[in-house]
Amino acid sequence: MSTDLNYILSPKCIRDGAKKVFDETVKGGTHFRYHEEKFSPTVDYVMETIRQNYPDLKIPFHSRWGHFRPGGVDRSKWLLEKIKNEDAMERARIMWDLVIPSVLLDAGAGKDWKFSEKETNKNYDRSEGLGVASYHMFMAGAFSSDGKSLRSDAKGLQSVTAAKIAEAFQVSATNPLVGVEGRTKLLQNLGKAMENKALFQDGRPGNLIDYLVGKYGKTIPAEGLLRGVLDGLGPIWPGRETLDGTNLGDVWRHSKLGLIAFHKLSQWMTYSLVEPLNEAGITVTGAEGLTGLAEYRNGGLLIDSGLISFSNPEEGKQSWRPESDLIIEWRALTVYLLDRIGEEVQKRLGKTPQEFPLAKVLEGGTWWAGRRIAKEKRPGGEPPMNIISDGTVF
């Protein structure tokens, strides 16, 4: 693999691209304006959110596991009860078999969709709804080759159809879910990626644990974990930029600034893989080296707080595709400013980046602050701009 590929699949590349877009914004060369006077009030709002959500500051990583626990119900315990007789490594593999497809089934639900859970007799929407729906799909064996086992594998994933997802997610004319076809294709592509026996010896997402333990032992660097995710799952992304025959995934070409990398879902997945590893006695180090996540809650916080604004306010009323310069710039500014917000939060809390990495800043503050301020400004809590989603980015 070339040095260029190693670079573009690294957090450094994400940060370098984000800085490039920020510098261009300060010079007046993007679709956005930056308002430094709003920085401290924005951090105040994030700190207030952290104190509301986690007054004891015992904050988990921002990960998919939180979306299996809405309504005060920890559904991961239901799974662990069913697999309690498995050894620690197999339990971790099964948890990865759940969480990897679940992350890929997220990427925004739209404002009109909800999931009704019969076990709790409650309705859940947005990320929590998608998390609960995907959890039950896994528990029903929908990702396994035999259609009943608590595992995901190549054949089972490739057999997932849009109709199966629509049924499991209770999609109807009155309960529409955006991007069903895109999500279906991701899972089918995930199944094809599982045929890489060098990384997935038994054709399961959870086999990536065996690969990483074989490479690093029982202490895995976070950037190594991310690279494993990028190498193993890179082929699943549809019609994106490539380099040396490798699909680059969440990397986009800006018309003036060239390739800008984000790896949002891959990093969120990386954060989501840490908890099962820890339960198996495997340590992940250096999580502070990963970046913030360029998605609509963190990015929405920046717009709704006034930290950034549209150069042309009319553009804020239009609909935009992920590959547009405007969305690339918005996401890059999100990454850059999350780093700055994270540093200020750490400073105010008297914490080091190791003690309070961005994964905790996101979960404790910025993601929830983005949702909170969206609800304050718009009754339905929609993002501050219209995104045309294919179900694979946000």
Protein Blocks (a to p, Z undefined) as FASTA:
>chain_A
ZZklmmmmpfklmmmmmmmmmmmmmnopafbdcdfklmmmmmmmmmmmmmmmmmnopacd
ddfklmmmgghiafklmmmmmmmmpcfklmmmmmmmmmmmmmmmnnonbjkbccddfklo
pacehjllmmmmmmmmmmnopmbfnopaccddfklmmmpcfklmmmmnopafklccehkl
mmmmmmmmmmmmmmmmklmmnopaklmmmmmmmmnojadcfklmmmmmmmmmmmmpghia
ceehiaebjadddfklopadfklmmmmmmmmmmmmmmmnopacehklmpccdddfklmmm
mmmnomaccfblmlmmmccdfklmklmmmmmmmmmmmmmmmmmmmmmnopafklmgfklm
mmmmmmmmmmmmmmmmpmnlpafbdcddehlmZZ
